[in-house]
Amino acid sequence: MKAVLPALARPLIEAQLPDGLDLHWFTNHAEAAAMVADADIAWVDMKRPDWTGAAAAQGARLKWLFTVYAGIDAFDVPLLRQRGTVLTNGVGIATVPVAEYAVLGMLAAAKRFDQVVRMADRQEWTTTAPGTVELFDSRALIVGHGTIGQLIGQRLRAFGVDVTGVTRSGRDGTLNPDQWRARIGEFDWLILAAPSTAQTAAMIGAAELAAMKPGAWLINMARGDMVDQDALIAALATGRIGGAFLDVTDPEPLPPGHPLWTAPNVIHSMHLSGRSTQRMFARATALFVENCNAFMAGRPMRNVVDLDAGY
């Protein structure tokens, strides 16, 4: 059974892989695209998502495709479904750093630490704190109460934040998709941590932003396409909301001169949350080895994506 894998992972996984694999290690996107054409198993994640998606699309015989990413935006999902390819994703690999980044963003927004840093860069001493909001006794709505959303909630509760989650089913005291919009004005923080699907596109638009509590902040840890960017820029320009901490934007990378760069009260973190760890690759390789052994033995694998649901 032919497996196409990144050469960077070879020292970490080769000795742990099961028998019966014909291993091929790629070093660049051209090699990956060529090797995967007749492969049964592939892990073709690369620095550029378009390279990853293009390489995966060449795998006409793929039985199992592995990715370290939680989102599956890079892949032609209808094509995978048509081919019967099983896709497993990287949910759990970057949950801790993403959750930590969400809290970092909220603290930076509450204390306006972005302004503090700029003052220090200017060697400007101030005795007036630019941010005086406390997380304590504030309320947060987390849209997407899966693995990452739950970790964000756990960390925020330690700060005394009242946390409400949103799930598709409304399980365990969370709100369902038909309930949260009517209550959006109750919260100081609107946190996006849901998977990107056709149903979540532009889910935060002019109506939702207008309904937010005055002074509330939008924290987007999910995908940029979940927010109507023009509506967000307008809400920021008029001061309708307090601000936005954006780990993600649409498009990415955000091009120079884009108005979102200079919109008032925006803190950008350039999709670095999941990369802010030294453990991601070790977790990824461990997950691949576990799933590879399960696949070859005919056992259930972890993180199998529902291609119809999109996550």
NUTOR-851292 format. One record per residue: residue in one letter; x, y, z of N, C-alpha, C in turn. Coordinates in steps of 0.05 Angstrom, whole numbers, padded with zeros to 5 digits, always signed. Layout:
aXYZXYZXYZ
...
END
This chain:
m+00017-00024+00000+00000+00000+00000+00018+00025+00000
k+00014+00042-00020+00032+00065-00023+00023+00088-00005
a+00042+00099+00010+00037+00122+00027+00056+00145+00020
v+00045+00169+00017+00061+00193+00010+00061+00211+00035
l+00085+00217+00044+00088+00231+00070+00109+00253+00068
p+00107+00273+00086+00127+00294+00086+00154+00284+00097
a+00176+00291+00082+00202+00283+00091+00209+00294+00119
l+00198+00317+00126+00203+00328+00153+00194+00309+00175
a+00174+00293+00170+00164+00275+00191+00179+00249+00192
r+00195+00243+00172+00208+00217+00170+00223+00208+00195
p+00240+00226+00207+00255+00217+00230+00237+00210+00254
l+00213+00222+00255+00196+00219+00278+00177+00195+00275
i+00170+00187+00250+00149+00166+00247+00158+00141+00233
e+00179+00141+00218+00185+00118+00201+00187+00092+00217
a+00201+00093+00239+00205+00069+00255+00180+00059+00268
q+00159+00076+00270+00134+00069+00284+00112+00060+00265
l+00117+00061+00239+00096+00055+00220+00093+00025+00217
p+00069+00016+00212+00064-00013+00209+00076-00025+00184
d+00079-00051+00183+00088-00064+00159+00067-00062+00137
g+00077-00066+00113+00059-00067+00090+00056-00041+00075
l+00072-00021+00083+00071+00005+00070+00094+00009+00051
d+00088+00020+00028+00108+00028+00008+00111+00058+00012
l+00133+00067+00026+00135+00094+00035+00149+00112+00015
h+00137+00135+00010+00149+00155-00008+00149+00182+00007
w+00172+00195+00008+00175+00220+00024+00180+00243+00006
f+00162+00264+00007+00165+00287-00011+00178+00310+00004
t+00192+00327-00011+00206+00350+00000+00194+00377-00011
n+00178+00375-00031+00166+00400-00042+00139+00393-00055
h+00124+00414-00062+00097+00410-00072+00096+00395-00098
a+00116+00399-00116+00116+00385-00141+00120+00355-00137
e+00137+00347-00119+00141+00319-00113+00116+00307-00101
a+00103+00322-00083+00079+00312-00070+00057+00306-00091
a+00053+00325-00109+00032+00323-00130+00038+00299-00148
a+00063+00295-00154+00070+00272-00172+00067+00245-00158
m+00077+00244-00133+00076+00219-00118+00048+00209-00111
v+00030+00228-00106+00004+00221-00096-00015+00209-00117
a-00008+00211-00142-00026+00203-00163-00036+00174-00160
d-00019+00156-00151-00027+00128-00148-00025+00119-00119
a-00026+00138-00100-00022+00131-00072-00049+00122-00059
d-00046+00106-00039-00069+00097-00023-00073+00114+00002
i-00050+00124+00013-00050+00140+00037-00034+00165+00032
a-00043+00188+00042-00027+00212+00037-00030+00231+00061
w-00008+00244+00067-00006+00267+00085+00010+00288+00069
v-00005+00307+00057+00009+00325+00039+00006+00355+00048
d+00003+00359+00074+00002+00386+00084+00028+00401+00077
m+00025+00425+00068+00048+00442+00061+00043+00471+00071
k+00063+00487+00068+00062+00515+00079+00038+00530+00067
r+00034+00526+00041+00012+00540+00027-00012+00521+00024
p-00036+00529+00034-00060+00512+00032-00066+00505+00003
d-00061+00523-00016-00068+00517-00044-00050+00494-00054
w-00025+00492-00045-00008+00470-00052-00020+00444-00041
t-00028+00445-00016-00039+00421-00003-00064+00411-00018
g-00082+00430-00023-00106+00422-00037-00101+00411-00065
a-00083+00424-00079-00077+00416-00106-00064+00388-00107
a-00046+00383-00088-00034+00356-00086-00054+00335-00080
a-00071+00340-00060-00091+00321-00052-00110+00314-00075
a-00116+00334-00092-00134+00330-00114-00123+00311-00135
q-00097+00307-00135-00084+00289-00154-00087+00260-00145
g-00095+00255-00121-00096+00228-00110-00122+00213-00117
a-00123+00204-00142-00148+00192-00152-00154+00165-00138
r-00133+00153-00126-00137+00127-00113-00137+00128-00082
l-00136+00152-00071-00132+00155-00043-00155+00142-00027
k-00147+00124-00009-00166+00112+00010-00167+00129+00036
w-00145+00140+00044-00144+00156+00069-00126+00180+00064
l-00136+00204+00071-00122+00229+00070-00120+00241+00098
f-00096+00246+00107-00092+00258+00134-00084+00287+00131
t-00095+00304+00149-00086+00332+00150-00083+00340+00179
v-00064+00357+00184-00060+00367+00212-00079+00389+00218
y-00092+00400+00198-00110+00423+00203-00137+00414+00212
a-00150+00431+00229-00177+00425+00238-00196+00432+00215
g-00193+00455+00202-00209+00462+00180-00201+00448+00155
i-00221+00443+00137-00215+00428+00113-00219+00445+00088
d-00216+00471+00091-00220+00490+00070-00202+00485+00045
a-00179+00474+00050-00159+00470+00028-00167+00448+00009
f-00186+00431+00017-00192+00407+00001-00217+00409-00015
d-00217+00395-00038-00241+00393-00055-00259+00371-00043
v-00276+00379-00024-00292+00359-00009-00310+00343-00028
p-00324+00355-00047-00341+00338-00065-00324+00317-00080
l-00300+00324-00087-00283+00305-00101-00275+00282-00082
l-00268+00288-00057-00262+00267-00038-00286+00249-00034
r-00309+00261-00032-00334+00246-00028-00339+00227-00052
q-00335+00238-00075-00339+00222-00100-00320+00198-00101
r-00295+00203-00092-00275+00182-00093-00277+00162-00070
g-00293+00169-00050-00295+00152-00026-00271+00153-00008
t-00256+00176-00010-00233+00179+00007-00241+00187+00036
v-00229+00173+00055-00233+00180+00083-00214+00202+00090
l-00224+00224+00102-00208+00246+00110-00208+00248+00141
t-00184+00249+00152-00182+00253+00181-00167+00280+00185
n-00177+00296+00204-00165+00322+00209-00149+00324+00235
g-00140+00348+00241-00122+00351+00263-00135+00363+00288
v-00161+00359+00291-00175+00370+00315-00160+00359+00340
g-00153+00377+00357-00139+00370+00382-00110+00377+00382
i-00098+00379+00357-00070+00385+00355-00063+00413+00365
a-00079+00433+00357-00073+00461+00364-00093+00473+00382
t-00109+00457+00396-00131+00468+00412-00120+00485+00435
v-00099+00476+00448-00088+00490+00471-00077+00518+00463
p-00059+00520+00443-00050+00547+00436-00072+00565+00425
v-00091+00554+00411-00113+00571+00400-00130+00582+00424
a-00136+00565+00443-00151+00574+00467-00135+00595+00482
e-00109+00591+00485-00093+00610+00499-00092+00637+00484
y-00091+00635+00457-00091+00660+00441-00117+00675+00444
a-00139+00661+00446-00165+00674+00450-00165+00690+00476
v-00155+00678+00497-00154+00692+00523-00134+00715+00521
l-00111+00711+00507-00093+00733+00503-00106+00756+00489
g-00122+00750+00468-00136+00771+00453-00155+00786+00471
m-00170+00772+00488-00189+00785+00505-00176+00802+00526
l-00154+00793+00537-00139+00809+00557-00127+00833+00543
a-00116+00830+00519-00105+00853+00505-00126+00873+00499
a-00150+00864+00492-00172+00882+00486-00182+00896+00512
a-00184+00881+00533-00194+00892+00558-00176+00914+00569
k-00150+00909+00567-00130+00928+00578-00118+00945+00556
r-00127+00941+00531-00116+00955+00508-00085+00954+00508
f-00076+00929+00511-00047+00926+00513-00033+00932+00486
d-00049+00930+00464-00037+00938+00438-00028+00968+00439
q-00044+00984+00452-00037+01013+00455-00013+01016+00474
v-00012+01000+00495+00010+01001+00514+00036+00995+00499
v+00036+00974+00482+00061+00967+00468+00069+00990+00449
r+00050+01002+00436+00057+01024+00418+00068+01048+00433
m+00058+01053+00456+00069+01075+00473+00098+01068+00481
a+00103+01043+00488+00130+01036+00495+00149+01038+00471
d+00139+01031+00447+00155+01034+00423+00163+01063+00419
r+00145+01081+00426+00150+01110+00423+00165+01122+00447
q+00172+01104+00466+00185+01113+00491+00168+01135+00505
e+00142+01130+00505+00123+01149+00516+00112+01138+00542
w+00118+01151+00565+00109+01142+00591+00081+01154+00596
t+00063+01137+00605+00036+01147+00611+00028+01138+00639
t+00011+01154+00651+00000+01146+00677-00030+01140+00675
t-00040+01140+00651-00068+01134+00647-00070+01107+00631
a-00082+01088+00643-00085+01062+00630-00104+01064+00606
p-00096+01056+00582-00113+01058+00559-00137+01039+00560
g-00135+01017+00575-00157+00998+00578-00163+00993+00607
t-00188+00995+00614-00195+00992+00643-00217+00971+00647
v-00222+00954+00626-00243+00933+00628-00231+00910+00643
e-00247+00897+00660-00240+00872+00673-00255+00849+00661
l-00241+00826+00658-00255+00802+00649-00275+00793+00671
f-00267+00797+00695-00284+00788+00718-00312+00800+00716
d-00332+00783+00719-00360+00790+00718-00370+00798+00690
s-00354+00793+00670-00364+00798+00643-00377+00772+00632
r-00390+00774+00609-00404+00752+00597-00394+00746+00569
a-00389+00721+00563-00379+00713+00537-00397+00693+00524
l-00402+00697+00498-00417+00677+00482-00397+00664+00463
i-00395+00638+00465-00376+00623+00448-00392+00608+00427
v-00391+00618+00402-00405+00605+00380-00387+00582+00369
g-00394+00558+00375-00378+00535+00368-00366+00524+00394
h-00381+00507+00408-00372+00497+00434-00361+00469+00432
g-00344+00465+00412-00330+00439+00409-00305+00439+00426
t-00285+00425+00416-00260+00422+00431-00247+00449+00438
i-00243+00466+00418-00231+00492+00423-00249+00510+00439
g-00274+00511+00432-00293+00528+00447-00294+00521+00476
q-00294+00495+00482-00296+00486+00510-00270+00494+00525
l-00247+00491+00512-00222+00499+00525-00221+00529+00531
i-00231+00545+00512-00233+00574+00516-00250+00579+00540
g-00273+00566+00541-00292+00570+00563-00280+00563+00590
q-00265+00541+00591-00253+00532+00616-00233+00554+00626
r-00218+00565+00608-00198+00585+00616-00211+00611+00624
l-00233+00618+00611-00246+00643+00618-00260+00641+00645
r-00271+00618+00651-00284+00615+00677-00265+00620+00700
a-00239+00614+00696-00219+00619+00717-00216+00649+00722
f-00223+00666+00702-00222+00695+00705-00248+00706+00715
g-00268+00689+00721-00293+00698+00731-00312+00707+00709
v-00308+00697+00684-00326+00703+00662-00349+00684+00662
d-00373+00694+00658-00397+00678+00654-00398+00669+00625
v-00396+00643+00620-00392+00633+00593-00418+00618+00584
t-00427+00624+00560-00449+00610+00547-00439+00600+00520
g-00444+00575+00515-00435+00563+00489-00458+00560+00470
v-00451+00557+00444-00471+00552+00423-00463+00526+00409
t-00482+00507+00407-00477+00482+00393-00501+00477+00374
r-00498+00459+00355-00519+00453+00337-00543+00441+00352
s-00538+00425+00373-00559+00411+00387-00570+00425+00411
g-00555+00445+00421-00563+00458+00446-00558+00440+00471
r-00539+00422+00468-00533+00404+00490-00520+00417+00514
d-00524+00404+00537-00510+00412+00562-00513+00442+00568
g-00537+00452+00565-00542+00480+00572-00532+00501+00552
t-00523+00492+00529-00514+00512+00508-00539+00521+00493
l-00535+00543+00478-00556+00552+00460-00554+00538+00433
n-00577+00535+00419-00576+00524+00393-00575+00546+00371
p-00572+00539+00346-00569+00560+00325-00594+00578+00322
d-00617+00569+00332-00641+00586+00330-00644+00605+00354
q-00627+00602+00375-00630+00617+00399-00610+00640+00403
w-00585+00637+00394-00564+00655+00403-00567+00683+00392
r-00577+00686+00368-00579+00713+00357-00597+00731+00373
a-00619+00720+00383-00638+00736+00399-00626+00745+00426
r-00604+00733+00434-00591+00740+00460-00564+00753+00457
i-00556+00759+00432-00529+00768+00427-00523+00794+00443
g-00543+00810+00448-00539+00835+00462-00533+00833+00492
e-00534+00809+00502-00529+00804+00531-00499+00801+00537
f-00482+00799+00516-00455+00790+00521-00434+00812+00515
d-00413+00812+00531-00391+00830+00528-00371+00821+00508
w-00371+00794+00503-00351+00782+00485-00366+00763+00467
l-00363+00765+00441-00374+00746+00421-00350+00732+00409
i-00347+00706+00415-00324+00690+00407-00332+00670+00387
l-00318+00670+00364-00324+00651+00342-00303+00629+00343
a-00313+00604+00347-00295+00581+00348-00308+00557+00334
a-00326+00563+00315-00340+00541+00301-00325+00533+00276
p-00330+00508+00267-00318+00500+00241-00330+00516+00218
s-00315+00520+00197-00325+00535+00174-00340+00516+00156
t-00365+00522+00151-00382+00506+00133-00399+00526+00116
a-00414+00515+00098-00431+00532+00081-00451+00547+00099
q-00459+00535+00121-00479+00548+00138-00467+00570+00155
t-00441+00571+00159-00429+00592+00176-00419+00616+00160
a-00420+00615+00134-00410+00637+00117-00425+00663+00124
a-00410+00684+00131-00421+00710+00138-00443+00708+00159
m-00439+00690+00178-00459+00687+00200-00460+00712+00218
i-00438+00727+00218-00437+00753+00233-00438+00775+00212
g-00461+00786+00209-00465+00807+00189-00475+00833+00202
a-00486+00851+00186-00494+00877+00197-00515+00874+00219
a-00533+00856+00216-00554+00852+00236-00543+00843+00263
e-00525+00823+00262-00513+00813+00286-00496+00834+00300
l-00480+00848+00284-00463+00869+00295-00479+00891+00307
a-00502+00898+00295-00519+00919+00306-00532+00910+00332
a-00536+00884+00335-00549+00874+00358-00530+00870+00382
m-00504+00871+00377-00485+00867+00399-00487+00889+00420
k-00480+00882+00443-00479+00901+00466-00460+00924+00459
p-00467+00949+00464-00448+00971+00459-00423+00966+00475
g-00400+00969+00462-00374+00964+00475-00365+00936+00474
a-00382+00917+00464-00374+00889+00463-00352+00885+00442
w-00336+00864+00445-00315+00858+00426-00321+00831+00412
l-00314+00830+00387-00315+00806+00371-00287+00793+00371
i-00287+00767+00378-00261+00752+00379-00264+00729+00359
n-00250+00731+00336-00253+00710+00316-00228+00692+00315
m-00232+00667+00325-00212+00647+00325-00218+00625+00305
a-00239+00629+00288-00249+00608+00271-00239+00612+00242
r-00255+00625+00226-00248+00631+00198-00258+00659+00191
g-00243+00672+00174-00250+00700+00166-00277+00701+00152
d-00284+00680+00137-00308+00682+00121-00334+00680+00138
m-00331+00676+00163-00354+00676+00181-00365+00704+00187
v-00349+00724+00180-00356+00752+00186-00358+00767+00160
d-00379+00782+00157-00382+00801+00134-00362+00823+00139
q-00340+00823+00124-00318+00842+00130-00326+00871+00126
d-00342+00877+00106-00351+00904+00102-00369+00914+00125
a-00386+00896+00134-00404+00903+00157-00387+00907+00182
l-00366+00891+00186-00349+00894+00209-00334+00921+00208
i-00323+00927+00185-00309+00953+00182-00327+00976+00188
a-00352+00975+00178-00371+00996+00184-00378+00998+00213
a-00381+00975+00226-00388+00975+00255-00365+00987+00272
l-00340+00981+00263-00317+00991+00277-00314+01021+00272
a-00319+01030+00247-00316+01058+00240-00335+01076+00255
t-00359+01065+00260-00379+01081+00274-00378+01078+00305
g-00361+01060+00314-00360+01055+00342-00383+01038+00353
r-00397+01024+00335-00420+01009+00343-00412+00986+00362
i-00389+00974+00358-00379+00954+00376-00352+00964+00388
g-00343+00952+00409-00319+00961+00422-00294+00956+00405
g-00294+00934+00391-00270+00927+00375-00271+00898+00367
a-00249+00890+00354-00247+00862+00344-00219+00852+00347
f-00216+00828+00358-00190+00814+00358-00193+00793+00337
l-00177+00795+00315-00179+00778+00292-00155+00761+00288
d-00157+00735+00295-00135+00717+00288-00138+00709+00259
v-00162+00712+00247-00167+00704+00220-00181+00727+00205
t-00177+00728+00179-00190+00748+00162-00197+00735+00135
d-00212+00750+00119-00219+00741+00093-00214+00764+00074
p-00193+00763+00057-00176+00740+00050-00153+00737+00070
e-00138+00716+00066-00113+00712+00080-00092+00704+00059
p-00068+00716+00061-00061+00739+00079-00076+00764+00072
l-00081+00781+00092-00094+00806+00087-00075+00824+00071
p-00083+00833+00047-00064+00848+00031-00059+00876+00041
p-00035+00887+00036-00028+00914+00044-00049+00933+00033
g-00057+00953+00049-00076+00972+00040-00105+00964+00045
h-00110+00940+00054-00138+00931+00059-00148+00948+00083
p-00173+00958+00081-00183+00975+00103-00185+00962+00130
l-00185+00936+00131-00186+00922+00157-00161+00927+00173
w-00138+00932+00159-00113+00937+00173-00116+00963+00190
t-00129+00982+00180-00130+01009+00193-00157+01015+00206
a-00175+00996+00206-00201+01001+00219-00196+01005+00249
p-00210+01024+00262-00205+01030+00290-00211+01006+00308
n-00195+01004+00329-00199+00984+00350-00199+00955+00340
v-00180+00949+00322-00176+00922+00313-00148+00913+00322
i-00147+00889+00333-00121+00877+00339-00119+00852+00322
h-00098+00851+00305-00093+00829+00287-00072+00810+00298
s-00076+00784+00294-00055+00765+00302-00049+00746+00279
m-00059+00752+00255-00049+00740+00230-00048+00709+00229
h-00069+00697+00241-00073+00668+00241-00049+00654+00253
l-00038+00665+00274-00015+00654+00287-00022+00636+00311
s-00047+00636+00318-00054+00622+00344-00046+00593+00343
g-00053+00579+00322-00047+00550+00321-00017+00545+00318
r-00002+00565+00309+00027+00561+00305+00043+00569+00330
s+00029+00579+00350+00043+00590+00373+00050+00568+00393
t+00062+00547+00384+00069+00524+00401+00093+00509+00389
q+00108+00497+00406+00130+00479+00396+00121+00450+00395
r+00096+00445+00402+00087+00417+00405+00070+00408+00382
m+00063+00426+00364+00043+00419+00343+00053+00396+00326
f+00078+00397+00316+00087+00376+00298+00089+00349+00313
a+00098+00350+00338+00099+00325+00353+00072+00313+00357
r+00052+00330+00362+00025+00320+00365+00014+00309+00339
a+00021+00323+00317+00012+00315+00290+00023+00287+00283
t+00049+00284+00287+00061+00258+00280+00050+00235+00297
a+00046+00241+00323+00034+00220+00341+00007+00212+00331
l-00009+00232+00323-00036+00226+00313-00035+00210+00287
f-00016+00218+00269-00014+00203+00244-00007+00174+00249
v+00013+00169+00267+00022+00142+00272-00002+00125+00284
e-00016+00138+00303-00039+00124+00315-00060+00116+00294
n-00066+00136+00277-00087+00130+00257-00077+00111+00235
c-00051+00113+00229-00041+00095+00208-00042+00066+00218
n-00034+00061+00243-00036+00034+00254-00065+00024+00254
a-00083+00042+00261-00112+00035+00262-00122+00029+00233
f-00114+00045+00214-00123+00042+00186-00113+00015+00176
m-00088+00009+00180-00077-00016+00169-00089-00041+00183
a-00097-00037+00208-00109-00060+00223-00139-00061+00219
g-00151-00042+00205-00180-00042+00201-00195-00033+00225
r-00182-00017+00243-00196-00007+00267-00206+00022+00262
p-00225+00032+00277-00234+00059+00274-00211+00079+00279
m-00211+00100+00263-00191+00121+00266-00202+00145+00281
r-00185+00161+00292-00193+00186+00306-00197+00208+00285
n-00215+00227+00291-00219+00251+00276-00228+00247+00247
v-00244+00227+00243-00255+00223+00216-00275+00245+00210
v-00271+00259+00188-00288+00282+00181-00314+00272+00167
d-00336+00284+00176-00361+00280+00162-00362+00299+00138
l-00357+00288+00114-00354+00305+00090-00380+00319+00083
d-00402+00308+00092-00428+00322+00087-00431+00346+00105
a-00424+00342+00131-00426+00364+00150-00404+00385+00147
g-00381+00376+00137-00358+00394+00133-00339+00395+00157
y-00342+00377+00176-00323+00376+00199-00325+00349+00213
END
